[in-house]
Amino acid sequence: MTSIDLTFSQAAVVMPREYSSLRFVVVGAGGTGSFAIPAIARLMFELKQQQSKPVDMLIVDPDVVEGGNIPRSNFCAAEIGRFKAQTLATRIALAWGIECHYAAEPFDAEKHLKPSMNDYRSLTMIVGCVDNHFARRDIHNAIDMNRRYGSSDTPNLWWIDGGNGRSSGQVLLGSNTKRTKPDQHFTGTSLCHSLPAPSLVHPDLLEAETTLTSQDRERLSCPDRVRLGEQSLNINQRVAIEIAEMLTEMFLTTSLKRFASYFDLETGTSRSLYCTPDQIAAAVPTENEQNAKTSR
């Protein structure tokens, strides 16, 4: 007899701390970010209608739109030569009338997080839409420097990270860079107030890729990556949709019960990890397991 998996029905709902204002800091406005940003803007519009709390977005990316970014990214030929962050921020402000800032420069935690982190009542969500381990290390370090791990503290800084291969991808949500007992993420059995950071679930996110050097990857345009079979034409949009849906469930409908989702466009399959102590324990490798893997 086949057993029925009841993990989802038994999972706790992700419930962030109470906040007086909410900020989305989107790091990366390329293939994934350029599609995720408009989706997040729609979420922000709905949040303002329902909650009447200040909500804004900061887009951080140093690059300009190039011909090779079209059509796999959410840009058009008329925008070639403009900063990606500025282009999207202008679009969002005009289309939705919401507060959207940009920084056409590399991510700097001290500069881009400090204003919101100084207000204890605020909540900040870093949306990682980057494709290299250097940027993810910067985000990981930012989470680590601003962590609060007191018994009564709940995080005011979260990180959702989207990544992909050729036709597969994953979206991971978390807040803690320090390993804790799985049950410490929960209040009772129904509420989840924190989660292990993406870099704890997948430490390889902070490691250099071995298939192509970073210089080789930089030389490849988006059409080149599609032509060479390195990336599907639609994978970035799928990652962006998953990011937007998890954020919508977390902040708008308060129904989020998962902290990781994996999918494959080629096989049409997907799976998620749910907010239970058992699944968190299984998802986060121990220090011994991580050290053994690193030493191979």
C-alpha positions as CSV (number, residue, x, y, z in Angstrom):
1,M,0.0,0.0,0.0
2,T,1.3,3.4,-0.9
3,S,1.6,5.8,2.0
4,I,0.2,9.3,1.7
5,D,2.7,12.2,2.3
6,L,1.0,14.6,4.8
7,T,4.1,16.8,5.3
8,F,2.5,19.8,3.7
9,S,-0.6,19.7,5.8
10,Q,1.5,19.3,8.9
11,A,3.9,22.1,8.1
12,A,4.1,25.4,9.9
13,V,3.3,28.7,8.3
14,V,6.2,31.1,7.9
15,M,5.3,34.1,10.0
16,P,7.9,37.0,10.0
17,R,8.1,39.4,12.8
18,E,5.7,42.3,13.1
19,Y,7.0,45.3,11.1
20,S,6.1,48.9,10.6
21,S,7.7,49.1,7.1
22,L,8.9,46.6,4.6
23,R,11.8,46.9,2.1
24,F,12.8,44.6,-0.8
25,V,16.4,44.8,-1.8
26,V,16.8,43.1,-5.1
27,V,20.4,42.2,-5.9
28,G,20.8,41.5,-9.6
29,A,18.6,42.9,-12.4
30,G,19.6,40.5,-15.1
31,G,17.9,37.4,-16.5
32,T,16.0,36.5,-13.3
33,G,15.9,39.8,-11.6
34,S,14.4,41.7,-14.5
35,F,11.4,39.4,-14.4
36,A,11.1,39.1,-10.7
37,I,11.1,42.9,-10.1
38,P,7.8,43.6,-11.9
39,A,6.2,40.7,-10.1
40,I,7.4,42.0,-6.7
41,A,6.1,45.4,-7.7
42,R,2.6,43.9,-8.1
43,L,2.9,42.4,-4.7
44,M,4.0,45.7,-3.2
45,F,0.9,47.4,-4.7
46,E,-1.4,44.8,-3.1
47,L,0.4,45.1,0.2
48,K,-0.1,48.9,0.2
49,Q,-3.8,48.5,-0.6
50,Q,-4.3,45.9,2.2
51,Q,-2.0,47.0,5.0
52,S,-1.3,50.7,4.5
53,K,2.2,50.2,5.7
54,P,5.3,51.8,3.9
55,V,6.8,49.4,1.4
56,D,9.6,50.1,-1.0
57,M,12.1,48.5,-3.3
58,L,15.8,49.0,-3.9
59,I,17.3,47.5,-7.1
60,V,21.1,47.0,-7.0
61,D,23.0,46.1,-10.2
62,P,26.0,47.8,-11.8
63,D,25.5,46.6,-15.4
64,V,23.9,48.2,-18.4
65,V,21.5,46.7,-20.9
66,E,23.3,45.1,-23.8
67,G,22.0,43.6,-27.1
68,G,22.9,40.1,-25.8
69,N,20.5,40.6,-22.8
70,I,17.6,40.4,-25.3
71,P,15.3,38.5,-25.3
72,R,16.1,36.2,-22.3
73,S,16.0,39.2,-20.0
74,N,13.1,41.6,-19.5
75,F,14.5,44.4,-21.6
76,C,14.0,45.7,-25.1
77,A,16.2,47.2,-27.8
78,A,15.2,50.8,-26.9
79,E,16.8,50.3,-23.5
80,I,20.2,49.2,-24.7
81,G,23.0,51.3,-23.0
82,R,20.9,52.2,-20.0
83,F,21.6,50.9,-16.5
84,K,19.5,47.9,-15.8
85,A,18.6,49.0,-12.3
86,Q,17.6,52.5,-13.4
87,T,15.6,51.2,-16.3
88,L,13.5,48.9,-14.1
89,A,13.1,51.3,-11.3
90,T,11.8,54.0,-13.7
91,R,9.4,51.5,-15.2
92,I,8.1,50.4,-11.8
93,A,7.6,53.9,-10.5
94,L,5.7,55.0,-13.6
95,A,3.6,51.9,-13.9
96,W,2.6,51.3,-10.3
97,G,3.2,54.6,-8.5
98,I,5.2,52.9,-5.8
99,E,8.5,53.9,-4.2
100,C,11.4,52.3,-6.1
101,H,15.0,53.2,-5.8
102,Y,18.1,52.0,-7.7
103,A,21.8,51.8,-7.2
104,A,23.8,51.2,-10.4
105,E,26.8,49.7,-8.5
106,P,27.8,46.4,-6.9
107,F,26.0,45.4,-3.7
108,D,27.4,46.8,-0.5
109,A,25.7,45.8,2.7
110,E,26.9,48.8,4.7
111,K,25.5,51.2,2.1
112,H,22.4,49.4,0.8
113,L,21.1,47.8,4.0
114,K,22.2,50.2,6.8
115,P,19.3,52.7,6.3
116,S,16.6,50.1,6.8
117,M,18.5,48.0,9.4
118,N,18.8,51.1,11.7
119,D,15.1,50.9,12.3
120,Y,14.4,47.9,14.5
121,R,10.7,48.0,13.5
122,S,11.4,47.5,9.8
123,L,11.7,44.3,7.9
124,T,14.1,43.8,5.0
125,M,14.0,41.0,2.4
126,I,17.1,40.6,0.2
127,V,16.1,39.0,-3.1
128,G,19.1,37.4,-4.6
129,C,19.0,37.2,-8.4
130,V,22.7,36.7,-9.0
131,D,24.6,34.0,-10.9
132,N,28.0,33.9,-9.1
133,H,29.3,32.8,-5.8
134,F,31.0,36.1,-5.1
135,A,27.7,38.0,-4.9
136,R,26.1,35.3,-2.8
137,R,29.0,35.5,-0.4
138,D,28.3,39.2,0.0
139,I,24.7,38.5,0.8
140,H,25.6,35.7,3.2
141,N,28.0,38.0,5.0
142,A,25.4,40.7,5.2
143,I,22.9,38.3,6.8
144,D,25.6,37.1,9.2
145,M,26.6,40.5,10.3
146,N,23.1,41.6,11.0
147,R,21.9,38.4,12.7
148,R,20.1,38.3,16.0
149,Y,20.1,35.0,17.8
150,G,18.7,35.8,21.2
151,S,16.0,33.6,22.6
152,S,13.4,36.3,22.1
153,D,14.7,37.7,18.8
154,T,13.1,37.1,15.5
155,P,15.0,38.2,12.3
156,N,14.4,41.5,10.7
157,L,16.5,40.5,7.7
158,W,15.6,37.6,5.3
159,W,17.1,36.3,2.1
160,I,15.4,34.6,-0.8
161,D,17.7,33.3,-3.5
162,G,16.9,32.1,-7.0
163,G,19.3,30.1,-9.0
164,N,19.3,27.9,-12.1
165,G,21.2,25.6,-14.4
166,R,20.3,24.8,-18.0
167,S,16.7,23.8,-17.5
168,S,16.4,23.3,-13.7
169,G,16.3,25.8,-10.9
170,Q,15.7,26.3,-7.2
171,V,14.4,29.0,-4.9
172,L,15.5,29.0,-1.3
173,L,14.2,31.2,1.6
174,G,16.0,31.7,5.0
175,S,17.2,34.1,7.6
176,N,19.8,32.4,9.8
177,T,23.4,31.7,8.8
178,K,24.1,30.0,12.1
179,R,23.1,26.4,12.6
180,T,20.5,25.9,15.3
181,K,18.4,23.1,16.4
182,P,15.5,22.6,14.0
183,D,12.8,23.1,16.6
184,Q,14.2,26.5,17.5
185,H,12.8,27.9,14.2
186,F,9.2,27.3,15.4
187,T,6.7,28.7,17.8
188,G,4.6,25.7,18.8
189,T,3.8,23.5,15.9
190,S,1.9,26.0,13.7
191,L,4.3,29.0,13.3
192,C,7.7,29.2,11.8
193,H,9.5,32.4,12.7
194,S,12.9,31.8,11.1
195,L,14.7,29.5,8.7
196,P,18.2,28.4,7.8
197,A,19.7,30.7,5.2
198,P,20.0,29.4,1.6
199,S,23.8,29.2,2.1
200,L,23.2,26.7,4.9
201,V,20.9,24.5,2.9
202,H,23.3,24.6,-0.1
203,P,26.8,25.6,1.0
204,D,27.9,25.1,-2.6
205,L,26.2,28.4,-3.5
206,L,29.2,30.1,-1.9
207,E,31.7,28.0,-3.9
208,A,33.2,28.6,-7.4
209,E,31.6,26.7,-10.2
210,T,33.8,24.1,-11.9
211,T,32.1,23.9,-15.3
212,L,33.1,27.3,-16.6
213,T,35.4,29.9,-15.1
214,S,33.8,33.2,-14.1
215,Q,35.7,34.9,-16.9
216,D,34.3,32.4,-19.4
217,R,30.8,32.9,-18.2
218,E,31.1,36.7,-18.4
219,R,32.2,36.4,-22.1
220,L,29.0,34.5,-23.0
221,S,26.0,36.6,-24.0
222,C,22.5,35.4,-23.2
223,P,21.8,34.2,-26.7
224,D,25.1,32.3,-26.6
225,R,24.1,30.5,-23.4
226,V,20.8,29.5,-25.0
227,R,22.5,28.4,-28.2
228,L,25.1,26.4,-26.4
229,G,22.5,24.7,-24.4
230,E,23.7,26.2,-21.1
231,Q,20.4,27.8,-20.3
232,S,16.8,27.3,-21.4
233,L,15.1,30.4,-22.9
234,N,12.4,30.4,-20.2
235,I,14.3,29.2,-17.1
236,N,14.8,32.7,-15.7
237,Q,11.1,33.5,-15.9
238,R,10.2,30.3,-14.0
239,V,12.7,31.2,-11.2
240,A,11.2,34.7,-11.0
241,I,7.7,33.3,-10.7
242,E,8.7,31.0,-7.9
243,I,10.3,33.9,-6.0
244,A,7.3,36.1,-6.5
245,E,4.9,33.3,-5.4
246,M,6.8,32.5,-2.2
247,L,7.0,36.2,-1.3
248,T,3.3,36.6,-2.0
249,E,2.4,33.7,0.3
250,M,4.7,35.0,3.0
251,F,3.6,38.6,3.1
252,L,0.1,38.8,1.4
253,T,-1.8,35.6,2.1
254,T,0.3,34.5,5.1
255,S,0.1,30.9,3.8
256,L,3.7,30.0,3.1
257,K,4.7,26.5,4.3
258,R,7.9,25.8,2.3
259,F,11.4,27.1,2.4
260,A,12.8,25.5,-0.8
261,S,11.4,24.6,-4.2
262,Y,13.1,22.7,-7.0
263,F,11.9,22.3,-10.6
264,D,13.0,21.0,-13.9
265,L,11.5,22.3,-17.2
266,E,12.7,19.4,-19.3
267,T,11.0,16.7,-17.2
268,G,8.2,19.0,-16.0
269,T,8.8,18.0,-12.4
270,S,8.9,20.0,-9.2
271,R,9.2,19.4,-5.5
272,S,9.4,21.4,-2.3
273,L,10.8,21.2,1.2
274,Y,8.2,22.1,3.9
275,C,8.6,23.9,7.2
276,T,8.8,21.0,9.6
277,P,11.7,20.2,12.0
278,D,12.4,16.9,10.2
279,Q,12.7,18.5,6.8
280,I,14.9,21.3,8.0
281,A,17.1,18.8,9.8
282,A,17.4,16.7,6.6
283,A,18.0,19.8,4.4
284,V,20.9,21.4,6.4
285,P,24.2,19.4,6.3
286,T,26.0,19.1,9.6
287,E,29.4,20.7,9.9
288,N,31.0,17.2,9.7
289,E,29.2,16.4,6.5
290,Q,30.1,19.8,5.0
291,N,33.8,19.4,6.1
292,A,33.9,15.9,4.6
293,K,32.5,17.2,1.3
294,T,34.9,20.1,1.2
295,S,37.9,17.9,1.8
296,R,37.2,15.6,-1.1
